[in-house]
Amino acid sequence: MAMEESNITTYMEVEAENSDSEKDQNWDDWENGDEEDDAMNSKLLCLFCDSTYTSSNVLLEHCASAHQFNFNTLRTTLALDFYGCFKLINYVRSKVAENNCWNCGIVCRSKEDLLNHLHEVASFDKGKLPWNDDEFLKPFLNEDALLYSFDDDDEGEDDVDNMPIDKVELLKDIEQISIDEADLTLETEENKPIASSLSGGKSASMIDTTLNNGFVAAEAGVSSYRNPDYLDSSLYIAKVAANKIKDVNKNYFGGYSSYGIHRDMISDKVRTDAYRKAIMENPSLLKGAVVMDVGCGTGILSLFAAQAGASRVIAVEASEKMATVAAEIAKDNNLLWIGSKNEASDQHNGVMEVVQGMIEELKSTQKVQPHSVDVLVSEWMGYCLLYESMLSSVLYARDQFLKPGGAILPDTATMFAAGFGRGGTSIPFWENVYGFNMSRIGKEIVKDASRIPIVDVIDSCDVITNSTVLQNFDLVTMKLEEMDFTAMVELELKGEISANGSTGSEPTTNWCYGVVVWFDMGFTGRFCKENPTTLSTSPHTPSTHWSQTILTFSEPIAMVSPGTLNIDKMAAVGTDACPAVKIQCRISVVRAAQHRSIDISMELTGIGPFGRKRNWPAQMFNLL
C-alpha cells in the first residue's frame, strides 16, 4: 500500500545516510569519540517544547515540572529496561509531532493546545504499554542525543544486576540483528516493494494463474536481492513492522474462512437486504457494468451483481479458502467465467471471476486494467465502523481501478452518538438475581467498562439524549488520513421525563452512563437513481451483527432538561444537586499502532443550568 511504500522509502533514505557515514569513518573518528559525545550531549531537546539542555537530568526534571511527564517515576513504576525507555522516548516524540497527547491519545489542534492539555500520567497496564512495539526502536529524531544519555545516572551502581549498559554498543547490537532475506523487500529500480500474499510465495513479481477451480491466484512474494550494507536497525524495524502487519492480515483474513462468520453476515437481514436492493433495484447502474467486489467472502454481492446484468464481475478475496468456495458457488450457479476468451464460448456462460489475493496485489497481475471498473462494491465496515474495517483497501481500489465518475456502493458513511441511561448497563440485571441483590457485580462491570469499549445492542428506550452526527464520510472523495478524526458533540435530554414516563411539572433527574456510537451506510441517489437505500445500525432500527459500540463514562452524570430552576448553584455540575443540562463530548478516533485496530478517546464537559462547567478526566478506549 502507498503508506507502507512511503515508510520503506524513508528507511532506505536513513540507511543511505548511515552507510555513507560508515564509509567515512576512520581511526581519527574513534580517537575523537569523546569530543563527539560532548558535542552530541550539548543539545538535548525537550520531549514536548523547543527548550534544549546540556544535561539529561535537567531536561527530565523540566519535563516533570513543566509538562507533567516524570520519566524516572514511569521507569521505576513500570520496571522499564533500557529498551523500554528507548521505545518510550521515541513514542512520546512521535505523538508530540502529531499534536497527540502521549498519555490519553487526545488529538489537539496545535502544539500550544497540546502543551496546555498535558496532564498527570494515567495508569498503564504493564502488559499493554502503547510504546511496547519494535517500531519505536527506530529513533524518531535523527541524532537524538537523549537516547544515548537518559540513564547516565546508573553508571555508578555497584549492583551487578544494575550494571551500566554501553548504549552505543547496545545500539550497534540492534543494528547487527540478522534478517531473513526471504522476508525482506528492498525498494530498488529492479525491485519495487509489494504486499506479501498469504500464500508466502517467493516470486519477485505477481503471478497470474487460472486454476481448475476457476479462481485466479494473485501471489506476491519478495525478491531474494540481498545487500549486506542494508542489514541494519532501520530495515530490521521495517521488517518487523511489515511482518506484524502481515500476521494481522493473515489472522484477519484467516478468521473469515470460518463459515459461521459468513452465515452470521448473510443472515443479517438488514445488511444483506440493503445491498441486494441497491444492486438489484438500480438497473441503470448495474446493467452492462464492470463490477468489482472487494472482499467478496462467499461471493453473495458478486452473485447479486451478476444477476442484475453486469457484463463482468471481479470478486477479490484474500482468503484462499473462501476464494475457492466463492468460485465453486459461482460455478454451481452457472455464473462463473472460466479461462480465456479464445476458448469455446459454450464453456463461458458466466460473467463472474474470483481473484485470490489482497486488492493491493491486483494491480501487478494486469488482470484488471487501471480505471476500468464502473461500479465498486464492498461490505467493508467493522465494529464502530472503522475497527478491523477494509476501508483502506476500498479507497485503494477506488483510486486504482474505478473509472472517473464511477460508482461506489455504498457511497456515504455517517457515525452517530447519543447518551444512554442506566438501562443500557448491566446494573438492573444484577440488582435482582432470583431475589438476591448482586448489584456490586453490576457496579464493578460498569467500572471496568469505562476502560474498554463494549460491542452490544442498546435498546432504543435506554437512549435518553438526542442523537447527533459524530462524523460524515464521502467514500467518493475521502482520503485515507480522514479515518483519523476528532469531533465535538453536544448531548441534551430528549425531554422532561418523569419517574412514570410522562411529562411532569417538576423534571426528574436522569443519569447518563455513557455514549453509544453507531453508523449508517448510504446508497444514495447519486448512483442509485431508481431506488436509493440506507443500511442503519441504529438502536432505533432492527439490530444488526454490528450491534452498537458503548463508551461508558468513568462516573454517571446527572442530567435535567433546560429551564430547571430547583438546583444547588454551589454543587458540582453533574451531581444530583446540580444536574447538567448539556454534556459536551470531544471524541477522537484514530488508527492504533496495532494494524486494523482503533483508539478512541473521550473528553467530557458538563454544563449546568447557569452556564457553570465541569470537566472530567479524559478516557481512553482501545478496540483490539
C-alpha positions as CSV (number, residue, x, y, z in Angstrom):
1,M,0.0,0.0,0.0
2,A,1.1,3.6,-0.5
3,M,1.7,4.3,3.2
4,E,3.8,1.2,3.5
5,E,5.9,2.1,0.5
6,S,6.5,5.5,1.8
7,N,7.8,4.1,5.1
8,I,10.2,1.7,3.2
9,T,11.5,4.7,1.2
10,T,12.2,6.5,4.4
11,Y,14.1,3.6,5.9
12,M,16.2,3.4,2.7
13,E,17.0,7.1,2.9
14,V,18.0,6.7,6.6
15,E,20.1,3.7,5.7
16,A,21.8,5.6,2.8
17,E,22.9,8.2,5.3
18,N,24.2,5.6,7.7
19,S,26.1,3.8,5.0
20,D,27.8,7.0,3.9
21,S,28.8,7.9,7.4
22,E,30.3,4.4,7.9
23,K,32.4,4.7,4.8
24,D,33.8,8.0,6.1
25,Q,34.7,6.5,9.5
26,N,38.4,6.1,10.4
27,W,40.6,5.8,13.4
28,D,40.6,9.5,13.9
29,D,36.8,9.3,14.5
30,W,37.5,6.7,17.2
31,E,40.2,8.8,18.8
32,N,37.9,11.8,18.9
33,G,34.9,9.9,20.2
34,D,34.8,11.7,23.5
35,E,34.7,15.1,21.7
36,E,31.8,13.9,19.6
37,D,29.9,12.7,22.6
38,D,30.4,16.1,24.3
39,A,29.1,17.8,21.2
40,M,26.1,15.5,21.0
41,N,25.2,15.9,24.6
42,S,25.3,19.7,24.3
43,K,22.0,19.6,22.5
44,L,19.3,17.7,24.4
45,L,15.9,18.6,23.0
46,C,12.8,18.6,25.3
47,L,10.3,15.9,24.5
48,F,7.4,18.5,24.4
49,C,8.7,22.0,23.7
50,D,11.6,23.7,22.0
51,S,13.8,24.0,25.0
52,T,17.3,22.5,24.9
53,Y,19.6,21.4,27.7
54,T,23.1,20.1,28.2
55,S,22.1,17.6,30.9
56,S,19.6,14.8,30.6
57,N,18.9,15.2,34.3
58,V,17.9,18.8,33.9
59,L,15.9,18.1,30.8
60,L,13.9,15.3,32.5
61,E,13.3,17.5,35.6
62,H,12.0,20.1,33.2
63,C,9.6,17.6,31.6
64,A,8.3,16.6,35.0
65,S,7.7,20.1,36.3
66,A,6.6,21.8,33.1
67,H,4.9,19.0,31.2
68,Q,3.8,16.5,33.9
69,F,6.0,13.8,32.4
70,N,8.0,12.1,35.2
71,F,10.4,9.8,33.2
72,N,12.1,8.3,36.3
73,T,8.8,7.6,38.0
74,L,7.5,5.9,34.9
75,R,10.7,3.9,34.5
76,T,10.5,2.7,38.1
77,T,6.8,2.1,38.3
78,L,6.6,0.1,35.0
79,A,10.0,-1.5,35.5
80,L,11.2,-0.3,32.1
81,D,14.6,-1.7,31.0
82,F,16.8,0.1,28.5
83,Y,14.8,-1.0,25.5
84,G,11.6,0.1,27.2
85,C,12.9,3.6,28.0
86,F,14.3,3.8,24.4
87,K,10.9,3.0,23.0
88,L,9.1,5.3,25.4
89,I,11.2,8.3,24.3
90,N,10.6,7.6,20.6
91,Y,6.9,7.0,21.2
92,V,6.4,10.3,23.0
93,R,8.3,12.2,20.3
94,S,6.2,10.6,17.6
95,K,2.9,11.6,19.4
96,V,4.0,15.2,20.2
97,A,5.0,15.7,16.5
98,E,1.3,14.9,15.6
99,N,-0.1,17.1,18.4
100,N,-1.4,14.0,20.1
101,C,-1.3,13.5,23.9
102,W,1.1,10.6,24.5
103,N,-0.9,9.9,27.7
104,C,-4.5,9.7,26.7
105,G,-4.3,9.9,22.9
106,I,-6.3,13.2,22.5
107,V,-5.7,15.0,19.2
108,C,-5.0,18.7,19.8
109,R,-5.4,21.5,17.3
110,S,-2.0,22.9,17.8
111,K,1.2,22.4,19.8
112,E,0.1,25.2,22.1
113,D,-3.1,23.4,22.8
114,L,-1.2,20.2,23.4
115,L,1.1,21.8,26.0
116,N,-1.9,23.2,27.8
117,H,-3.6,19.8,27.7
118,L,-0.8,17.7,29.1
119,H,-1.9,16.1,32.4
120,E,-0.7,13.7,35.0
121,V,0.1,10.2,33.9
122,A,-2.8,7.7,33.6
123,S,-2.3,4.2,34.9
124,F,-0.9,1.8,32.3
125,D,-1.3,-1.9,32.0
126,K,2.2,-3.3,32.1
127,G,1.2,-5.9,29.6
128,K,-0.3,-3.4,27.1
129,L,2.1,-0.5,27.0
130,P,1.3,1.6,23.9
131,W,5.0,2.0,23.1
132,N,5.8,-1.7,23.5
133,D,6.3,-2.1,19.8
134,D,9.5,-2.7,17.9
135,E,8.7,0.2,15.6
136,F,9.8,2.5,18.4
137,L,13.3,1.1,18.4
138,K,13.9,3.3,15.4
139,P,14.9,6.8,16.5
140,F,12.1,9.2,15.7
141,L,14.6,12.1,15.6
142,N,17.9,11.8,13.8
143,E,20.8,12.1,16.2
144,D,18.5,12.3,19.3
145,A,21.1,12.8,22.0
146,L,18.6,11.9,24.7
147,L,18.6,8.3,23.6
148,Y,22.3,8.0,24.5
149,S,22.2,9.7,27.8
150,F,18.9,9.1,29.6
151,D,20.4,6.6,32.0
152,D,23.7,8.2,32.8
153,D,22.8,8.3,36.5
154,D,23.1,4.5,36.6
155,E,26.8,4.3,35.7
156,G,28.0,4.5,39.3
157,E,25.9,1.5,40.5
158,D,27.8,-1.4,42.0
159,D,25.0,-3.9,41.9
160,V,25.8,-6.4,39.1
161,D,22.1,-6.6,38.2
162,N,22.2,-2.8,37.6
163,M,25.5,-2.8,35.8
164,P,25.7,0.1,33.4
165,I,24.9,-0.6,29.7
166,D,27.1,0.7,27.0
167,K,24.4,2.4,25.0
168,V,26.4,2.9,21.8
169,E,27.4,-0.8,21.8
170,L,23.8,-1.8,22.5
171,L,22.5,0.2,19.6
172,K,25.1,-1.5,17.4
173,D,23.8,-4.8,18.6
174,I,20.4,-3.8,17.4
175,E,21.8,-2.9,14.1
176,Q,23.5,-6.2,13.7
177,I,20.4,-8.4,14.2
178,S,20.2,-10.8,11.3
179,I,17.4,-10.6,8.8
180,D,15.9,-13.5,6.9
181,E,16.4,-12.4,3.3
182,A,13.3,-14.3,2.3
183,D,11.2,-11.9,4.3
184,L,12.9,-8.6,3.2
185,T,11.8,-6.3,0.4
186,L,14.1,-3.5,-0.7
187,E,13.0,-0.7,-3.0
188,T,15.3,-0.5,-6.0
189,E,14.6,0.2,-9.6
190,E,14.6,-3.6,-10.3
191,N,12.5,-4.5,-7.3
192,K,9.7,-2.2,-6.1
193,P,8.1,-3.1,-2.7
194,I,4.9,-5.1,-3.0
195,A,2.5,-6.5,-0.4
196,S,3.1,-10.1,0.7
197,S,0.5,-12.7,-0.1
198,L,-1.0,-15.1,2.3
199,S,0.5,-18.0,0.3
200,G,4.0,-16.8,1.1
201,G,5.3,-17.2,-2.5
202,K,8.9,-16.2,-3.2
203,S,8.5,-14.8,-6.7
204,A,9.8,-11.2,-7.3
205,S,6.7,-10.4,-9.2
206,M,3.0,-11.2,-9.3
207,I,2.0,-14.5,-10.8
208,D,-1.3,-15.0,-12.7
209,T,-2.6,-18.5,-12.6
210,T,-6.0,-19.6,-13.7
211,L,-6.7,-22.7,-11.6
212,N,-9.1,-25.6,-12.4
213,N,-11.5,-24.4,-9.7
214,G,-12.0,-21.2,-11.5
215,F,-10.2,-18.5,-9.4
216,V,-7.1,-16.5,-10.2
217,A,-4.4,-16.7,-7.6
218,A,-2.5,-13.4,-7.2
219,E,0.7,-14.4,-5.4
220,A,3.0,-11.7,-4.2
221,G,6.4,-12.5,-3.0
222,V,9.7,-10.8,-2.2
223,S,13.0,-10.6,-4.0
224,S,16.0,-12.5,-2.9
225,Y,18.0,-9.4,-3.7
226,R,20.4,-9.0,-0.8
227,N,22.9,-6.3,0.0
228,P,24.8,-6.7,3.4
229,D,25.2,-3.0,3.6
230,Y,21.5,-2.6,4.2
231,L,21.2,-5.1,7.1
232,D,20.9,-2.5,9.9
233,S,18.4,-1.5,12.5
234,S,16.3,0.6,10.1
235,L,15.5,-2.3,7.9
236,Y,15.2,-4.6,10.8
237,I,12.5,-2.3,12.2
238,A,10.9,-2.1,8.7
239,K,10.9,-5.9,8.5
240,V,9.3,-6.3,12.0
241,A,6.6,-3.8,11.2
242,A,5.9,-5.4,7.8
243,N,5.7,-8.9,9.3
244,K,3.4,-7.7,12.1
245,I,1.0,-6.2,9.5
246,K,1.3,-9.4,7.5
247,D,0.5,-11.5,10.6
248,V,-2.5,-9.3,11.4
249,N,-3.8,-9.6,7.9
250,K,-3.2,-13.3,7.9
251,N,-5.2,-13.7,11.1
252,Y,-7.9,-11.3,9.9
253,F,-8.5,-12.9,6.6
254,G,-8.0,-16.4,8.1
255,G,-10.8,-15.7,10.5
256,Y,-13.1,-15.0,7.6
257,S,-12.5,-18.6,6.3
258,S,-15.0,-19.7,9.0
259,Y,-18.4,-20.5,7.6
260,G,-20.1,-19.4,10.8
261,I,-19.0,-15.8,10.3
262,H,-20.4,-15.8,6.8
263,R,-23.6,-17.3,7.9
264,D,-24.0,-14.6,10.6
265,M,-23.3,-11.9,7.9
266,I,-25.7,-13.3,5.3
267,S,-28.3,-13.9,8.0
268,D,-28.1,-10.3,8.9
269,K,-31.3,-9.3,7.0
270,V,-30.8,-5.6,7.4
271,R,-27.3,-5.8,5.9
272,T,-28.0,-8.2,3.1
273,D,-31.3,-6.8,2.0
274,A,-29.8,-3.3,1.8
275,Y,-27.0,-4.5,-0.5
276,R,-29.4,-6.6,-2.6
277,K,-31.8,-3.7,-3.0
278,A,-29.0,-1.3,-4.0
279,I,-27.6,-3.8,-6.6
280,M,-30.8,-5.5,-7.9
281,E,-33.1,-2.5,-8.0
282,N,-31.0,0.1,-9.8
283,P,-30.7,-1.3,-13.4
284,S,-29.4,2.0,-14.9
285,L,-26.3,1.5,-12.7
286,L,-25.7,-2.3,-13.0
287,K,-26.9,-3.3,-16.4
288,G,-23.8,-4.0,-18.6
289,A,-21.4,-2.6,-16.0
290,V,-18.0,-3.9,-14.9
291,V,-18.3,-4.5,-11.2
292,M,-15.5,-5.1,-8.6
293,D,-16.3,-6.7,-5.3
294,V,-13.6,-6.0,-2.7
295,G,-13.5,-8.8,0.0
296,C,-16.2,-10.9,-1.6
297,G,-16.3,-13.7,1.0
298,T,-18.9,-16.2,-0.2
299,G,-19.5,-14.0,-3.3
300,I,-23.0,-13.1,-2.4
301,L,-22.7,-9.4,-3.5
302,S,-20.9,-10.5,-6.7
303,L,-23.8,-13.0,-7.4
304,F,-26.3,-10.2,-7.0
305,A,-24.3,-8.1,-9.4
306,A,-24.1,-10.9,-12.0
307,Q,-27.8,-11.5,-11.6
308,A,-28.5,-7.8,-12.0
309,G,-27.0,-7.8,-15.5
310,A,-23.3,-6.8,-15.0
311,S,-21.1,-7.6,-18.0
312,R,-18.2,-8.6,-15.8
313,V,-17.8,-9.1,-12.1
314,I,-14.4,-9.3,-10.5
315,A,-14.7,-10.8,-7.0
316,V,-11.5,-10.2,-5.0
317,E,-10.9,-12.3,-1.8
318,A,-7.7,-12.6,0.3
319,S,-8.6,-15.8,2.0
320,E,-7.5,-18.7,-0.2
321,K,-10.2,-21.0,1.2
322,M,-13.1,-18.5,0.7
323,A,-11.8,-17.6,-2.8
324,T,-12.1,-21.3,-3.7
325,V,-15.5,-21.6,-2.2
326,A,-16.8,-18.4,-3.9
327,A,-15.6,-19.7,-7.3
328,E,-17.3,-23.1,-6.7
329,I,-20.5,-21.4,-5.7
330,A,-20.5,-19.2,-8.8
331,K,-19.8,-22.3,-10.9
332,D,-22.7,-24.2,-9.2
333,N,-25.0,-21.3,-10.2
334,N,-23.7,-21.1,-13.8
335,L,-22.3,-17.6,-13.2
336,L,-18.6,-18.4,-13.2
337,W,-16.4,-17.3,-16.1
338,I,-13.5,-19.7,-16.7
339,G,-10.5,-19.5,-19.0
340,S,-9.7,-17.1,-21.8
341,K,-12.0,-15.6,-24.4
342,N,-10.3,-17.7,-27.2
343,E,-11.7,-20.9,-25.9
344,A,-15.1,-22.4,-26.8
345,S,-17.8,-20.0,-25.8
346,D,-20.2,-22.6,-24.5
347,Q,-17.9,-23.1,-21.5
348,H,-18.1,-19.5,-20.5
349,N,-21.7,-18.7,-19.8
350,G,-20.9,-16.7,-16.7
351,V,-19.5,-13.2,-16.0
352,M,-18.0,-13.7,-12.5
353,E,-14.3,-14.4,-11.9
354,V,-12.8,-14.8,-8.5
355,V,-9.3,-13.4,-7.8
356,Q,-7.5,-14.7,-4.7
357,G,-5.3,-12.1,-3.1
358,M,-5.3,-8.7,-1.4
359,I,-6.6,-5.9,-3.6
360,E,-3.3,-4.1,-3.2
361,E,-1.7,-7.0,-5.1
362,L,-4.2,-7.0,-8.0
363,K,-2.6,-4.1,-9.9
364,S,0.6,-6.1,-10.8
365,T,-1.4,-9.1,-12.1
366,Q,-2.6,-7.0,-15.0
367,K,-5.8,-8.9,-14.8
368,V,-7.7,-5.7,-14.4
369,Q,-6.7,-2.6,-16.3
370,P,-6.4,0.6,-14.3
371,H,-9.5,2.8,-14.1
372,S,-11.7,0.2,-16.0
373,V,-14.3,-0.6,-13.3
374,D,-17.8,1.0,-13.5
375,V,-19.0,0.0,-10.0
376,L,-17.1,-0.7,-6.9
377,V,-19.0,-2.6,-4.2
378,S,-17.8,-3.8,-0.8
379,E,-19.1,-4.6,2.6
380,W,-16.1,-3.3,4.4
381,M,-17.5,-2.0,7.7
382,G,-16.3,-3.1,11.1
383,Y,-17.5,-2.5,14.7
384,C,-17.7,1.2,15.4
385,L,-17.5,1.4,11.6
386,L,-13.7,1.6,11.5
387,Y,-12.5,-1.3,13.6
388,E,-11.0,-4.1,11.5
389,S,-12.5,-2.4,8.5
390,M,-11.3,-2.8,4.9
391,L,-11.8,0.9,4.2
392,S,-8.2,1.4,3.2
393,S,-8.5,-1.4,0.7
394,V,-11.7,0.1,-0.7
395,L,-10.0,3.5,-1.1
396,Y,-7.0,1.8,-2.8
397,A,-9.4,0.0,-5.2
398,R,-11.2,3.3,-5.9
399,D,-8.0,5.1,-6.8
400,Q,-6.5,2.3,-8.9
401,F,-9.4,0.7,-10.7
402,L,-12.5,2.8,-10.7
403,K,-13.3,4.9,-13.8
404,P,-13.6,8.6,-13.4
405,G,-17.2,9.2,-12.3
406,G,-17.6,5.5,-11.4
407,A,-19.9,4.4,-8.6
408,I,-19.1,3.2,-5.1
409,L,-21.7,1.1,-3.2
410,P,-22.2,2.3,-0.5
411,D,-21.1,5.9,-1.2
412,T,-21.5,7.5,2.2
413,A,-20.9,6.6,5.9
414,T,-22.2,8.5,8.9
415,M,-21.3,7.9,12.5
416,F,-23.8,8.9,15.3
417,A,-23.6,9.3,19.0
418,A,-26.1,9.6,21.8
419,G,-26.2,9.3,25.6
420,F,-27.7,6.2,27.2
421,G,-29.2,5.7,30.7
422,R,-29.0,3.1,33.4
423,G,-30.9,0.6,31.4
424,G,-28.1,0.4,28.9
425,T,-25.8,-1.0,31.6
426,S,-25.8,-4.4,33.3
427,I,-26.8,-2.9,36.7
428,P,-30.5,-3.7,36.6
429,F,-29.8,-7.4,35.8
430,W,-27.6,-7.8,38.9
431,E,-29.9,-6.0,41.3
432,N,-32.3,-8.9,41.4
433,V,-30.9,-12.3,40.7
434,Y,-33.6,-14.8,41.8
435,G,-34.4,-12.4,44.6
436,F,-30.8,-11.7,45.7
437,N,-29.1,-8.4,45.4
438,M,-25.9,-8.8,43.4
439,S,-25.6,-5.1,42.4
440,R,-21.9,-4.9,43.5
441,I,-21.1,-7.1,40.4
442,G,-23.0,-4.7,38.1
443,K,-21.2,-1.7,39.6
444,E,-17.8,-3.4,39.0
445,I,-18.7,-4.3,35.4
446,V,-19.7,-0.7,34.7
447,K,-16.4,0.5,36.3
448,D,-14.4,-1.9,34.0
449,A,-16.4,-0.8,31.0
450,S,-15.1,2.8,31.5
451,R,-11.8,1.5,30.1
452,I,-13.0,-1.0,27.5
453,P,-15.4,-0.3,24.6
454,I,-18.3,-2.7,24.7
455,V,-19.9,-4.0,21.5
456,D,-23.6,-4.8,22.3
457,V,-27.1,-3.9,21.5
458,I,-28.7,-0.9,23.3
459,D,-32.4,-0.8,23.5
460,S,-33.9,2.4,22.0
461,C,-35.8,3.1,25.2
462,D,-32.4,3.4,27.0
463,V,-31.2,6.2,24.7
464,I,-32.0,9.3,26.9
465,T,-30.5,12.1,24.8
466,N,-30.7,13.5,21.3
467,S,-28.8,11.7,18.6
468,T,-26.1,13.7,16.9
469,V,-23.8,13.2,13.9
470,L,-20.3,12.4,15.0
471,Q,-18.6,12.2,11.6
472,N,-19.5,12.0,7.9
473,F,-17.5,10.2,5.2
474,D,-17.9,10.6,1.5
475,L,-16.4,7.4,0.0
476,V,-16.1,9.1,-3.4
477,T,-13.7,11.8,-2.3
478,M,-12.3,10.9,1.2
479,K,-8.6,10.3,1.8
480,L,-7.1,7.6,4.0
481,E,-6.0,10.1,6.7
482,E,-9.6,11.2,7.2
483,M,-10.1,7.9,9.1
484,D,-8.5,9.7,12.0
485,F,-10.7,12.5,13.3
486,T,-11.8,14.5,16.3
487,A,-15.4,15.7,16.7
488,M,-17.4,17.6,19.3
489,V,-21.0,16.6,20.0
490,E,-23.4,18.1,22.4
491,L,-26.0,15.9,24.2
492,E,-29.3,17.1,25.8
493,L,-32.1,15.1,27.3
494,K,-34.9,14.2,24.9
495,G,-37.4,15.9,27.1
496,E,-38.6,16.3,30.7
497,I,-39.1,12.7,31.7
498,S,-40.8,12.0,35.0
499,A,-40.5,8.8,37.0
500,N,-43.6,7.3,35.4
501,G,-42.6,8.2,31.9
502,S,-44.9,11.2,31.5
503,T,-44.1,14.9,31.3
504,G,-44.4,16.5,34.7
505,S,-44.2,20.0,36.2
506,E,-41.0,19.0,38.1
507,P,-38.5,17.4,35.8
508,T,-36.9,14.2,37.1
509,T,-33.1,13.8,37.2
510,N,-31.9,11.3,34.7
511,W,-28.4,9.7,34.9
512,C,-26.4,9.4,31.7
513,Y,-24.0,6.5,31.9
514,G,-22.1,6.8,28.6
515,V,-22.2,7.4,24.9
516,V,-23.4,4.8,22.3
517,V,-22.0,5.0,18.8
518,W,-23.4,3.6,15.6
519,F,-23.3,4.2,11.9
520,D,-25.5,4.4,8.8
521,M,-24.4,3.5,5.2
522,G,-25.9,5.4,2.4
523,F,-26.6,4.0,-1.1
524,T,-27.7,7.5,-2.2
525,G,-29.4,8.9,-5.2
526,R,-26.0,10.0,-6.6
527,F,-25.6,6.5,-8.0
528,C,-28.8,4.5,-7.0
529,K,-31.1,6.7,-9.0
530,E,-34.1,4.3,-9.1
531,N,-34.0,3.1,-5.5
532,P,-31.6,4.7,-3.0
533,T,-31.5,2.9,0.3
534,T,-29.8,3.1,3.7
535,L,-28.2,0.5,5.9
536,S,-28.6,1.6,9.5
537,T,-27.1,0.1,12.7
538,S,-29.0,2.5,14.9
539,P,-30.6,1.4,18.3
540,H,-33.9,2.8,16.8
541,T,-33.9,0.2,13.9
542,P,-33.7,-3.6,13.8
543,S,-30.4,-4.8,15.2
544,T,-27.5,-6.0,13.0
545,H,-24.5,-8.1,13.6
546,W,-22.5,-4.9,14.2
547,S,-24.7,-4.0,17.2
548,Q,-23.5,-0.7,18.7
549,T,-20.3,0.4,20.4
550,I,-20.7,1.5,24.0
551,L,-18.4,4.0,25.7
552,T,-19.1,4.1,29.4
553,F,-18.4,7.2,31.5
554,S,-16.0,6.9,34.4
555,E,-18.9,8.0,36.5
556,P,-22.6,8.6,35.6
557,I,-23.6,12.3,35.0
558,A,-26.9,13.6,36.3
559,M,-28.9,15.5,33.6
560,V,-32.1,17.6,33.5
561,S,-33.8,19.5,30.8
562,P,-33.0,23.2,30.3
563,G,-35.1,25.6,32.3
564,T,-34.9,23.7,35.6
565,L,-34.6,26.1,38.5
566,N,-34.6,23.9,41.6
567,I,-30.9,23.3,41.8
568,D,-28.0,24.0,44.1
569,K,-25.8,26.6,42.4
570,M,-22.8,25.7,44.5
571,A,-22.9,22.0,44.0
572,A,-20.7,20.2,41.4
573,V,-22.2,20.1,38.0
574,G,-23.4,16.7,37.0
575,T,-24.4,15.6,40.5
576,D,-28.0,15.1,41.8
577,A,-27.9,18.5,43.5
578,C,-26.8,20.3,40.3
579,P,-27.6,18.2,37.2
580,A,-26.1,19.2,33.8
581,V,-28.4,20.4,31.1
582,K,-25.8,19.6,28.4
583,I,-22.9,17.3,28.1
584,Q,-20.2,18.2,25.6
585,C,-18.2,15.2,24.3
586,R,-15.0,15.6,22.5
587,I,-14.3,12.2,20.8
588,S,-11.3,11.3,18.8
589,V,-11.0,8.1,16.7
590,V,-7.5,7.2,15.4
591,R,-5.9,4.2,13.8
592,A,-4.0,2.4,16.5
593,A,-0.4,1.2,16.4
594,Q,-1.7,-2.3,16.0
595,H,-2.8,-2.8,12.4
596,R,-6.6,-2.8,11.9
597,S,-7.3,-1.6,15.5
598,I,-8.5,1.8,16.6
599,D,-8.0,4.0,19.6
600,I,-10.9,6.1,20.9
601,S,-10.5,9.0,23.4
602,M,-13.3,10.9,25.1
603,E,-13.3,14.2,27.0
604,L,-16.4,15.3,28.8
605,T,-17.6,18.7,29.9
606,G,-20.9,19.1,31.8
607,I,-22.7,22.4,31.6
608,G,-25.0,23.4,34.4
609,P,-28.3,25.4,34.2
610,F,-26.5,28.7,34.8
611,G,-23.6,28.0,32.5
612,R,-21.1,26.7,35.0
613,K,-18.9,23.9,33.6
614,R,-17.2,20.8,35.0
615,N,-14.6,18.8,33.2
616,W,-13.9,15.1,33.7
617,P,-10.6,13.3,33.1
618,A,-10.1,12.1,29.6
619,Q,-10.9,8.5,28.9
620,M,-9.0,6.2,26.5
621,F,-10.6,3.1,24.8
622,N,-8.7,0.7,22.7
623,L,-10.7,-1.5,20.3
624,L,-8.4,-4.5,19.7
